[in-house]
């Protein structure tokens, strides 16, 4: 995001898991990841499936950067992201397991394409372009694609960054001054863009 210097991106990312060591960034084995993904698909493979409490749609993963999914899994394992079910799942995974799962889940369906959609959150979203790309279609593998993500999941995530339940100095700084209305507008704007899809099994 434009208000943060590039050097801070690198320093904070290295400290808090938005980048990974070279070995952890190696490409995963999607075929092996599919074999590991049964539990994941019980939530992430069902369109419209919702987290029980608090209630919000589980995130769409297909079309996401596998490197970012790996980073997210590492964050749940390290508890820099708060979600007890995801911690329980990630805690037992090896680095190789995470790479393989990320490769499968990200590639289980293609990122949707289409014309950008205007919305009331577009002006606020201008501050997000440097990392998350125009319309939330990030070109950098360590920053997530936001386009097409469910609005209530994005709201939930932004509130977690604001409340410090997700530990990231970049996102924490960016959301600190956002009102609830700002967060809703941003979430709705990115959710309306063509992009992410619900993960699906591929034929074995």
C-alpha positions in Angstrom: 0.0 0.0 0.0 1.3 3.4 -1.0 1.8 4.9 2.4 4.4 2.4 3.5 8.0 2.5 2.3 9.2 -0.6 0.4 11.9 -1.3 3.0 9.2 -1.6 5.6 7.4 -4.1 3.5 10.5 -6.3 3.4 11.3 -6.0 7.1 7.8 -6.5 8.4 7.1 -9.3 6.0 10.2 -11.2 7.0 9.3 -10.8 10.7 5.7 -11.8 10.5 5.4 -14.3 7.8 4.3 -12.5 4.6 7.4 -13.9 3.1 9.0 -17.3 3.5 12.5 -18.7 3.2 13.5 -19.9 -0.2 13.0 -23.6 0.7 9.5 -22.9 1.9 8.7 -21.1 -1.4 9.5 -24.2 -3.5 6.6 -25.4 -5.7 4.4 -27.9 -4.1 3.1 -31.2 -5.5 -0.6 -30.6 -6.3 -1.3 -34.3 -6.9 -0.1 -35.1 -3.4 -1.9 -32.0 -2.1 -5.2 -33.3 -3.4 -4.7 -36.5 -1.4 -4.1 -34.4 1.8 -7.1 -32.1 1.1 -10.1 -34.1 2.2 -10.5 -32.2 5.5 -9.9 -28.9 3.8 -12.5 -29.5 1.2 -15.1 -30.2 3.9 -15.3 -26.4 4.4 -13.4 -24.8 1.5 -14.9 -27.0 -1.2 -18.5 -26.2 -0.4 -19.9 -23.1 -2.1 -21.4 -20.7 0.5 -20.2 -22.8 3.5 -20.0 -20.7 6.7 -17.8 -20.6 9.7 -19.9 -21.5 12.7 -19.0 -18.7 15.1 -18.6 -16.0 14.4 -20.6 -16.6 11.2 -18.9 -15.7 7.9 -18.4 -17.4 4.7 -15.1 -19.5 4.6 -12.6 -18.0 2.2 -12.4 -19.0 -1.5 -9.0 -20.5 -2.3 -9.1 -21.5 -6.0 -7.1 -19.0 -8.0 -5.2 -17.7 -5.0 -1.4 -17.6 -5.1 -0.1 -20.9 -3.7 2.8 -19.0 -2.1 0.3 -16.9 -0.2 -1.7 -20.0 0.9 1.5 -21.4 2.2 2.2 -18.2 4.2 -1.4 -18.3 5.6 -1.0 -21.9 6.8 2.3 -21.1 8.4 0.6 -18.2 10.1 -2.1 -20.4 11.6 0.5 -22.9 12.8 2.5 -20.1 14.4 -0.7 -18.5 15.8 -0.1 -15.2 14.2 -3.6 -15.8 12.8 -6.4 -16.6 15.2 -8.6 -19.5 14.3 -8.7 -22.6 16.5 -9.9 -25.0 13.8 -7.3 -23.8 11.4 -4.6 -24.0 14.0 -5.6 -27.6 14.8 -5.3 -28.5 11.1 -2.1 -26.6 10.4 -0.3 -27.7 13.6 0.2 -31.2 12.3 1.3 -30.3 8.8 5.0 -30.3 7.7 6.3 -27.6 5.4 6.1 -30.0 2.5 2.5 -30.8 3.4 1.7 -27.1 3.3 3.3 -26.5 0.0 1.5 -29.4 -1.5 -1.9 -28.4 -0.1 -1.4 -24.8 -1.3 -0.5 -26.0 -4.8 -3.6 -28.1 -5.1 -6.1 -25.7 -3.5 -4.8 -22.7 -5.5 -4.9 -24.6 -8.7 -8.2 -26.5 -8.3 -10.0 -23.9 -10.4 -8.8 -20.9 -12.5 -9.0 -17.3 -11.4 -12.1 -15.8 -13.0 -11.6 -13.0 -15.6 -13.8 -10.1 -16.5 -14.3 -6.4 -16.5 -13.6 -4.5 -13.2 -16.7 -3.5 -11.3 -17.0 0.0 -9.8 -18.3 0.4 -6.3 -18.4 2.7 -3.3 -15.2 1.2 -2.0 -13.1 1.9 -5.1 -11.6 5.2 -3.7 -10.6 3.5 -0.5 -9.2 0.6 -2.4 -6.7 2.9 -4.2 -4.4 2.5 -1.1 -4.4 -1.3 -1.5 -3.2 -1.3 -5.1 0.5 -1.4 -4.4 0.3 -4.8 -2.8 -3.1 -6.3 -3.8 -3.2 -5.0 -7.4 -5.9 -3.2 -9.4 -9.3 -4.5 -8.4 -7.6 -6.8 -5.9 -5.8 -9.0 -8.5 -2.4 -9.2 -6.9 0.6 -9.9 -9.1 2.9 -10.6 -6.2 2.7 -14.1 -4.9 3.2 -13.2 -1.2 0.2 -10.9 -1.2 -3.3 -12.3 -1.6 -5.7 -11.9 -4.4 -8.8 -10.2 -3.0 -10.9 -10.1 -6.1 -13.9 -12.3 -5.8 -13.3 -13.2 -2.1 -16.5 -13.3 0.0 -17.4 -9.9 1.5 -18.1 -11.1 5.0 -14.8 -13.0 5.1 -12.9 -9.9 4.0 -14.7 -7.9 6.7 -13.8 -10.4 9.3 -10.2 -10.5 8.2 -9.9 -6.7 8.2 -11.4 -6.5 11.7 -8.9 -9.1 12.9 -6.0 -7.0 11.6 -7.5 -3.9 13.2 -8.0 -5.6 16.6 -4.5 -7.2 16.5 -5.9 -10.8 16.3 -3.9 -11.2 13.0 -0.3 -10.0 13.6 1.0 -7.9 10.7 2.3 -4.4 11.1 1.6 -3.4 7.5 -2.1 -4.4 7.5 -2.4 -3.2 11.1 -1.2 0.2 10.2 -3.4 0.4 7.1 -6.7 -0.6 8.8 -6.1 1.4 12.0 -8.0 4.4 10.9 -10.8 2.6 8.9 -14.3 2.9 10.2 -16.7 -0.1 10.1 -18.4 1.6 7.1 -15.0 1.8 5.3 -14.3 -1.8 6.0 -17.8 -2.8 4.6 -17.2 -0.7 1.5 -13.8 -2.2 0.8 -15.0 -5.8 1.4 -18.0 -5.2 -0.9 -15.8 -3.7 -3.6 -13.3 -6.5 -3.7 -16.0 -9.2 -3.4 -17.7 -7.8 -6.5 -14.6 -8.2 -8.7 -14.2 -11.3 -10.9 -11.5 -13.5 -9.3 -11.4 -16.2 -6.7 -13.5 -19.3 -6.7 -14.5 -22.1 -4.3 -11.9 -24.9 -4.5 -13.0 -28.0 -6.4 -11.7 -31.6 -6.7 -10.0 -32.5 -9.9 -10.4 -35.9 -11.3 -7.6 -38.2 -10.1 
